[in-house]
Amino acid sequence: MTETTKRWLESAKTDSNVAEHLFEHYYPKPLEIICYHSQLAALKASPLP
């Protein structure tokens, strides 16, 4: 795995952690922001076509 790939996957994990933190600790839940970070994490963790 290249260094660039590792950094990209770390960024995906960070986005996932942000979404999880917002979901668990904020009220009212900022659903738009949670969805945004979840989508970023999924896109970053997915293989390229």
C-alpha positions in Angstrom: 0.0 0.0 0.0 1.4 3.4 -1.0 1.8 6.2 1.5 -0.8 8.2 -0.4 -3.3 5.4 -0.1 -2.6 5.1 3.6 -3.2 8.8 4.1 -6.4 8.7 2.0 -7.7 5.8 4.1 -6.8 7.6 7.3 -8.8 10.6 6.0 -11.8 8.2 5.4 -11.5 6.9 9.0 -11.4 10.5 10.3 -14.6 11.4 8.4 -16.2 8.3 9.8 -15.2 9.2 13.3 -16.6 12.7 12.9 -19.9 11.4 11.7 -20.1 8.9 14.6 -19.1 11.6 17.2 -21.8 14.0 15.9 -24.4 11.3 15.9 -23.6 10.1 19.4 -23.0 13.5 21.2 -25.1 16.2 19.5 -28.7 17.1 20.0 -30.4 18.0 17.9 -28.5 15.8 15.5 -26.9 17.7 12.6 -28.1 15.0 10.1 -26.9 16.9 7.0 -23.4 17.1 8.3 -23.4 13.5 9.5 -24.6 12.4 6.1 -21.9 14.5 4.4 -19.1 13.0 6.5 -20.5 9.5 6.1 -20.6 9.9 2.3 -17.0 11.2 2.2 -15.8 8.3 4.3 -17.6 5.8 2.0 -16.2 7.4 -1.2 -12.7 7.6 0.2 -12.7 4.0 1.3 -14.1 2.7 -2.0 -11.9 1.4 -4.8 -11.7 3.5 -7.9 -13.7 2.4 -10.9 
